[in-house]
Amino acid sequence: MTIVTRYVGSLKVRGLPARAEEVKVAYLSTYPPRECGVATFCEDLIHATGAGGAFAEPVVIAMEGGARYHRYSRPVIHVVDDRNENDYQTAAEFINDSPVDVVSIQHEFGIYGGVEGRGMYRFLGAIAKPVVTNLHTVLPQPDQMTRDMVRALAEKSERVMVMNPIASQILRRDYGVALKKLAFINHGAPPPSIERREALKQRLGIAGRKVMCTFGLVGSGKGLEYAIRALPPVLRRHPELVYLIVGQTHPGALRDGVDDYRASLTRVTQELGIEDNVQFVNRYLTKDEIISYLAASDIYITPYINPHQICSGTLAYAVAAGRAIISTAYLHARFLLGGERGLLVDFASAESIAEAALRVLDAPQLQAELESRTRAYGQRLLWAEVGGRYRNLLRQVFNQRPKLERRVSATRTVVVPAPPSVVGSVAQ
């Protein structure tokens, strides 16, 4: 199926009012209803930066690819097929001819054709508006293609955003990115639930139980099998514990619709005889549901197996929710859980996870202390705080533009394609 990259019809869109503080941003990213962590991040970022009408109405250039296509409405006004190099060129020209002031690229290799990223090179070569790039993945000691892509993004960008200061160190050391280009802002997260934990457990059908939880798209890199294998020694002392694995399988982990990884997790629970202590909530959750599951949890765990994972949105959510957290020591966990805000465990080690879980469950005071520390630190992760910092940075880039260029972009009228009623089928 050929993806639609120009919508049927047209719509007159007036430029910005002549107010110096207003900025019109175009986001190049995945976007809901596509089920993707970057899509959710971009949607939250748009809402946070636009709070109170601080910015002009943004636009989104949505990335598509693979076998699934989605319906979009505003702010999505243009779609790019990640496999079609010409689409990237068209998108850049589309932005250049619009009243957009700043382009925000939400970069993750998997949504721009991989590390080679030929289409992204086309986009960077054609775009004429100031660019701010948010790097969702920063790999240490990269191969040449990865290094070349990140350097190309950095060279084109006025600012390179990272969500972990360790990423800044890697970019300077391994990619040669200039310090003056780098900016750090935490991954945002919603405010925690104000509903009592026991009331939420009652509502979720797990009243009277201790709860360990993981949420997010499920895939083999999550290391969930190690958390499951950690349960038998924990259950001998705490038979009331239930481990909730919340979230559907990542679309990229399905082979012809077959969910091999989830099936393997189910087999492990059966082999260990702990089916009643592991519950799978196999669907894509709303933010309100995620917040509720987090608030119901006594322990939040990310047993991920990639030590170089530079950012985890689920971990940021759990810190903002003020949970007691157990995690393997990947890069974002090392940063967010520093200062004794959580318990770090060995990679691929059920024994290490079991020991940490027992430390928390055996000592309610330790759980309370961990929750207090994450809750206090989590204030700086809330989208109200994070959105304000992004607004300041985007406005700073906007204010660096020549005044004449700004006046021109604020007064012209352009024609942009209207949103479609349908682009393929809705993702479920």
HUGI-V568302 format. One record per backbone hydrogen bond with DSSP energy under -1.0 kcal/mol. CO is the residue of the C=O (numbers start at 0). NH is the residue of the N-H. E is the energy in kcal/mol with one decimal. If there is no record, write none. Layout:
BEGIN
CO/NH/E  CO/NH/E
END
This chain:
BEGIN
10/415/-1.7  12/413/-1.3  16/18/-2.8  18/21/-1.5  22/55/-1.6  23/100/-3.0  23/101/-1.7  24/58/-2.1  25/103/-3.1  26/60/-3.3  27/105/-2.5  28/62/-1.8  30/33/-1.9  33/35/-1.1  35/39/-2.2  36/40/-2.3  37/41/-2.7  38/42/-2.2  39/43/-2.4  40/44/-2.8  41/45/-2.4  42/46/-2.1  43/47/-2.5  44/48/-2.9  45/49/-1.7  49/52/-2.0  58/26/-2.7  59/76/-2.1  59/77/-1.0  60/28/-1.9  61/79/-2.7  63/81/-3.5  72/75/-2.1  74/59/-2.5  77/61/-2.4  79/63/-3.0  80/83/-2.2  84/88/-1.4  85/89/-2.5  86/90/-2.5  87/91/-2.2  88/92/-2.3  89/93/-2.5  90/94/-2.3  91/95/-2.7  92/96/-1.7  94/97/-1.8  101/25/-2.4  102/131/-3.0  103/27/-2.5  104/133/-3.2  106/135/-2.7  107/110/-1.9  108/111/-1.7  108/113/-2.2  116/120/-1.9  117/121/-1.6  118/122/-2.3  119/123/-2.8  120/124/-2.1  121/125/-1.3  122/126/-2.4  129/102/-3.0  130/157/-3.3  131/104/-2.4  132/160/-3.7  133/106/-2.5  142/146/-2.5  143/147/-2.7  144/148/-2.1  145/149/-2.3  146/150/-2.6  147/151/-2.2  148/152/-2.3  149/153/-2.6  150/154/-2.7  151/155/-1.7  152/156/-1.4  158/132/-2.2  159/182/-2.2  160/134/-2.5  161/184/-2.3  163/166/-1.7  164/168/-1.4  165/169/-2.0  166/170/-2.7  167/171/-2.0  168/172/-2.5  169/173/-3.2  170/176/-2.2  177/180/-1.5  178/181/-1.4  180/159/-3.2  182/161/-2.2  188/382/-2.0  195/199/-2.1  196/200/-2.5  197/201/-2.1  198/202/-2.1  199/203/-2.3  200/205/-2.8  201/204/-1.1  205/208/-1.5  209/241/-2.3  210/297/-2.6  210/298/-2.1  211/243/-3.0  212/300/-2.6  213/245/-3.2  217/249/-2.9  218/221/-2.0  219/222/-1.1  220/304/-1.9  222/225/-1.2  223/227/-2.2  224/228/-2.4  227/230/-1.7  230/234/-3.0  231/235/-1.4  233/237/-2.2  237/240/-2.0  241/211/-2.6  242/278/-2.6  243/213/-2.3  244/280/-2.5  245/215/-1.8  247/217/-2.6  249/252/-2.5  250/253/-1.2  254/257/-2.0  257/254/-2.2  257/259/-1.1  258/262/-1.9  259/263/-2.1  260/264/-2.0  261/265/-2.3  262/266/-2.1  263/267/-1.8  264/268/-2.0  265/269/-1.9  266/270/-2.8  267/271/-2.1  268/273/-2.5  273/276/-1.7  276/242/-3.2  278/244/-2.8  280/246/-3.1  280/282/-1.7  285/289/-2.2  286/290/-2.7  287/291/-1.9  288/292/-2.5  289/293/-2.5  290/294/-2.3  291/295/-1.5  293/296/-1.3  298/212/-2.2  299/325/-2.7  301/327/-2.0  305/308/-1.6  308/331/-1.9  311/315/-1.9  312/316/-2.3  313/317/-2.1  314/318/-2.3  315/319/-2.5  316/320/-1.8  317/322/-1.8  318/321/-1.5  323/299/-2.7  324/342/-2.7  325/301/-1.9  326/344/-2.4  327/329/-1.3  329/333/-2.5  330/334/-1.5  331/335/-3.1  332/336/-2.4  334/337/-1.2  336/340/-1.1  342/326/-2.4  348/352/-1.7  349/353/-2.6  350/354/-2.2  351/355/-1.9  352/356/-2.7  353/357/-2.4  354/358/-1.8  355/359/-1.8  356/360/-2.8  357/361/-2.5  362/366/-1.8  363/367/-2.4  364/368/-2.3  365/369/-2.7  366/370/-2.4  367/371/-2.1  368/372/-2.1  369/373/-2.5  370/374/-2.5  371/375/-2.0  372/376/-2.3  373/377/-2.8  376/379/-1.6  377/380/-1.4  380/188/-1.6  381/384/-1.0  381/385/-2.6  382/386/-3.2  383/387/-1.0  384/388/-1.5  385/389/-2.2  386/390/-2.5  387/391/-2.1  388/392/-2.0  389/393/-2.9  390/394/-2.7  391/395/-1.9  392/396/-2.1  393/397/-2.5  394/398/-2.7  397/400/-1.6  401/405/-2.0  402/406/-2.3  403/407/-2.1  404/408/-2.3  405/409/-1.5  407/410/-1.1  407/411/-1.4  413/12/-1.8  415/10/-2.0
END
